[in-house]
């Protein structure tokens, strides 16, 4: 029984790590979009 619980814990940790990385990546992309818009506005 303890083994199943341990596996669930590890699986949950991996899932949380994946979600955290995805949100960081999304925030980075959104920042790049904002930077590109600001650069384009600066040129015009």
ABEGO torsion letter per residue (X at the ends): XAAAAAAAAAAAAAAAAAAAAAAAAAAAAAAAAAAAAAAAAAAX
